[in-house]
Amino acid sequence: MPDVPASALHRTVWAAAAVLAGLATMIATNTLRDNHTKAATAMALTGGDLTRAPMIFRRYGCTGCHTIPGIAGADGEVGPPLTGFSKRVYIAGVMENRSDNLVSWIVSPQAFSPQTAMPNSGISEREARDLAAYIYSR
């Protein structure tokens, strides 16, 4: 192997570090843009405000039954995890996964599946839209 002068090796290492830093910045920027796009799409789809969802999840005890991404302490295992919900075909195995159906399910799950463990919690339609926006954005 030829003897590479230390200064050339030093420049090569710095160039590689700069390329890696640039790639990391590009990935972070694209991730933030994707998350923003997902959030905006979810809010438009549901008519909800996902920023209100964390408080609503806690108020109604959703965090005790579901694992909810981005919500500290939401690690319940009674109900299904709410990760990747927008990719699912069905809601609770009984209805097509559409935003209007998800809102209806959140408000009154017993109306669609009397045997479900999910209770009618008293969540309003407005609150359900906020929760749906959050769920679809993750």
N, C-alpha and C positions, 0 to 999 in steps of 0.2 A: 504494500500500500504506500503510495507516495506520501511524503511528508508535507502536510498542509500547514502553512504558516498559522500561527495562533490568531492573528488578526483576521484572516479569511474565515477561520472556523468561528470566531467570535461574531463576525458579520452574518454568517449563515445561521447561527443560533438565534440572533436577534431578528433576522428576517422571518425565520420559522415562527418565532414567538409573536411577531406582528401579524402574520397570516392567521395564526390560531386565535389571536385576540379579535381580529376582524370577523372571523367566522363565528365566534361566540357572540359578538355584538349583533351580527346578522340574524342568528338563530333567536336570540332574545327579542329582537325587534319583531321578527315574524311571529313569534309566540304571542307577544303582547297584542299585535295587530289581529291575529286569529282569535284571541280571547275577546278582544273588543268587538270584533265582527260577530262572534257567537252570541255575546251579550246583547248587542243591538238587534240581531235577528230574533232572539228569544223574546225580547221585550215587544217587538213589533208583532210577532206571532201570537202572543198571549194577551197583549194589552196590559201587562203587569210591569211592576217595577222591582227588579231583582234585588235592589239595595235594601228593600224592606223585609226581604225573606228571612234573613238570619234571626231577627227578633221574633217573627211569626213562628218559625220552626221551634224556637225555644218556648214561646208562650203556650203553644198547644201540645208540647211534649213529643213532637215528631222525632226529636233527637234521641229519645229513649228507645225507639223501635227501628229507626233507619240509620244506616251509615250514609252521611251526607257530605260529599266532598266540600272542603272549604269551611265547614262549620265545626269549630272546636268542640270536642266532647260528643259529637254526633256519631256514635259508634255502635248503635243498636243493631241487634241481629234478629229481631222478631220479624220485621218486615224486610223486603228486599233492599239492597243498597241502591241508592239513587244515582249512582255513577253511570254515565253513558246512557242515560234514559232516552235521549233523543234518537238513539239507534235501535231501540226496541220496536217490535212490530205491534205488541199488545200491551195494554195496561191491565195488570192483574190477571192476565190470561182471558179476559172477558170482553174487552172492547179495543177497537182500533186505536193506536197511539196517535191521537190528534190533540191539538191544544184545547179545543172545546171539550173533548172527552176527559182530558186530564183535569181540567177545572171542575167538571161535574163530578168526577171520581173523588177528588179531594173534598168537595163540599158534602157529598153524600154517597160514600162507598157502599153502604148497606143497600141502597136502592138498586145497585147493579149486581151485587153479589152478596146476598143475605148471609152467607156462611163465612164471609171474610173476617179476619181478625181485626181489620182496620175499623175503628169506631167512627160514627158520625160525631165529629168533635165540636161542631158549632162554628167552624171556620166559614167566614163569609165568602161570597163569590169574589169580591175585590181582593181579599187576602189570598184566596186560592189562585187568582191570576198572578199575584206577586210570587207565590211559591212555584207555580208552573214556569214562570219566566226564569227563575233561578235554576230549577231542575233541568230545563232544556238548555241552559247555558253551560252546563258542566259536561 
